[in-house]
Amino acid sequence: MQDTETKLKETVKGLFAAEKVELVIGYERGTLPLRARPCFLRSAEAADRLVWNSFCTNNLAVYLPPLFQRPPNLRGEFAPPTVGIVAKGCDARSIVGLLKENQVPRENVVIIGMPCPGMVDAAKFAAAAGGRGVADAAIGPDGTIQVTTNSGRTKTLTREQALAEACLECDHPSAACADMTVEGTARDAAEERYRKVAEFEAKSPEERWRYFLDEISRCIRCYACRQACPNCYCRVCFAEQTKPEWIGHGDHPSDVVVYHIGRIFHQAGRCVECDACVRACPMNIDLRLFTQKLGKDVLELFDSVPGLSIDEPPPLCTFAPDDSESFITEP
């Protein structure tokens, strides 16, 4: 991992030296244990701040669309920057989605593909600490992770015990459509996917609806899921429009349900299962189950996986004569 990090720094320095980028979005060491935070670099010297480890959980694609929006008070011509972005498999697929939806100009983005070993879940560390708080964590050469609590106790987790659920089921750990790839060892593609979705599908429609309502009932309408998602790039969200006003702004159950149904269905054919929304949710709502269910449906109905090809049109923006029409006769 350290060798990969060194190669990443060299790659970024080379991009700045060749004047191919004006800005690079990557990760640097966070101020808290188990955290790497996004960083924005504007010089080759700043590349030494970069890190690459199993704590680089953020999907950095979320920062791209605002960089290419003309500032409202700008006079004269707008010159969009040339941006390099460090991308693991799910991040790169999000970037491809933004490119296809014309939110990011292809000529202004340099995708730096990273070999993803899988990202750890801070919540699993907190559970392993038994509520004592995590003071530090270290990843050993064999992949085991040693957690040190605030009281000085240690707990050792295997990588599989510590990985985020999204990584345990990820079947595209390498960055698609990368302009350059930093050498290293990526995690093997998952052999089993959609286990929890299959359990959900086995329920009756009434049981599914009850489960959805129980989960969504905890929502406080903070919109953290929306803000963390690269696909939620609308300048004015339907949930906040006033002309027309689609839903109320309070915590009435019907408004909360409509917000989540609208957001979830907007993810059909677009969600790359990065789990940014899950990590952002302060109420631990099982958002992943619902968006993953739609991803499974799109795969089965249209044989489409989002973010693997820039040239393939989005599945819900095209039509093929042999598309399934069962939704008409068997809704």
HELIX and SHEET records of a PDB file:
HELIX    1   1 GLN A    2  ALA A   17  1                                  16    
HELIX    2   2 GLU A   45  ARG A   49  5                                   5    
HELIX    3   3 LEU A   60  TYR A   63  5                                   4    
HELIX    4   4 LEU A   64  LEU A   67  1                                   4    
HELIX    5   5 GLY A   89  LYS A  100  1                                  12    
HELIX    6   6 ARG A  106  ASN A  108  5                                   3    
HELIX    7   7 ALA A  122  ALA A  128  1                                   7    
HELIX    8   8 ARG A  159  ALA A  162  1                                   4    
HELIX    9   9 GLU A  165  LEU A  168  1                                   4    
HELIX   10  10 ARG A  195  GLU A  201  1                                   7    
HELIX   11  11 PRO A  205  ILE A  216  1                                  12    
HELIX   12  12 ALA A  224  ALA A  228  1                                   5    
HELIX   13  13 PHE A  238  GLU A  240  5                                   3    
HELIX   14  14 PRO A  253  HIS A  266  1                                  14    
HELIX   15  15 ALA A  276  ALA A  280  1                                   5    
HELIX   16  16 LEU A  287  PHE A  302  1                                  16    
HELIX   17  17 PRO A  315  CYS A  317  5                                   3    
HELIX   18  18 SER A  326  THR A  329  1                                   4    
SHEET    1   A 5 ALA A  36  LEU A  41  0                                        
SHEET    2   A 5 LEU A  23  ARG A  29 -1                                        
SHEET    3   A 5 VAL A  83  ALA A  87  1                                        
SHEET    4   A 5 VAL A 109  GLY A 113  1                                        
SHEET    5   A 5 MET A 180  THR A 181  1                                        
SHEET    1   B 3 VAL A 134  ILE A 139  0                                        
SHEET    2   B 3 ILE A 145  THR A 149 -1                                        
SHEET    3   B 3 THR A 154  LEU A 157 -1                                        
END                                                                             
